[in-house]
């Protein structure tokens, strides 16, 4: 097996671990009475993302080869994820929040660093084999999204009927899909163990044997915070955090929202209401395709316009959720899924390129860490905590189904209004004049 094939499989498994539960966990939590706590389960991913990737990065740089540390982290994450599922099995409907949240938190604390570790392993292996990372890595990373989609669809269509395991592609109400049960955690754990074993066939990535000791501030990339002294970069990072607020909201709440329609007679037999995970997987399909559009849009319009497109796409993402339904209005859900690729990729990829182009070589990697910390760390954490309060107020405080559905619509429109305000402010405050040579610098 050649190097690219090995890394493609690694990328597929890396995101399959995440895809098994990320978009469907909210559905399970709602079914066991923990709907009001969904936001905390997604917020903790952001909390651990603030410090765990940096810690594991230090370990990989100094003591344990990155591909080996990747496997170790996946094994530990899988153990705690399996424990989360097993506790859900033994507790049934009497799940204790503290217990299941603690087990889940331990799992994601080891999983979240693996995203950066898998990228680092891929870059290192490609460079050691004299391959162009810019040309070679994107197709490899695309298979990560494909792995995410495959895991989502498996959890959606696989489950039990009359005690027998099998697939179901119809709207059979007697079928118990894994997307509504603790079994999704088992699936994630299985993928994690497979990746742990697979890490032993990956090429070795040498550690840094330099005797030079890094200070804690250097190791954690804190020197890059000096970029906040530059007005342009300070505005960019602040807006990165503000936009990061939106990143996890639909992952946490889209599935419970769409599944709510199953309890209404008019939507009970609709395909969308019964296959929320499959419907949401269109978002990841869009993400895969939109990655390919970024070079054209960057060259044609420049980074500011591309990022504004991403921000406005979040307005549409939330807005169409608030206006659609899985029946005659399912087309609005579909549009919401399609624009997700623009909302997610155009911001994350173009933002990363902008940071790379605007920072010096000595702090470039650290600056990327700050960008990730502001978006997936602080932004996503704050976003989920705020979203939790909004959804709990408008949705989970209601017992009447019609009022819950109306509460969902209010919530989505509030999120859309927030994204619109951020878009307008960014357009006014962020100054950037597009020049073709800037794009050429980004390519280099």
Buried (B, 14 or more C-beta within 10 A) or exposed (E): EEBBEBBBBBBBBBBBBBBBBBBBBBBBBBBBEBBBBBBBBBBBBBBBBBBBBBBBBBBBBBEBBBBBBBBBBBBBBBBBBBBBBBBBEEBEEEBEBEBBBBBBBBBBBBBBBBBBBBBBBBBBBBEEEEBEBEEBBBBBBBBBBBBBBBBBBBBBBBBBBEEEEEEBEEBEEEBBBBBBBBBBBBBBBBBBBBBBEBBEEBBEBEBEEEEEEEEEEBBBBBBBBEBBEEEEBEBBBBBBBBBBBBBBBBBBBBBBBBBBBBEBEEBEEBBBBBBBBBBBBBBBBBBBBBBEBBBEBBBEBBBBBBBBBBBBBBBBBBBBBBBBBBBEBBEBBBBBBBBBBBBBBBBBBBBBBBBBBBBEEEBBBBBBBBBBBBBBBBBBBBBBBBBBEBBBBBBBEBEEEEEBBBBBBBBBBBBBBBBBEBBEBBBEEBEBEBEEEBBEEBEE
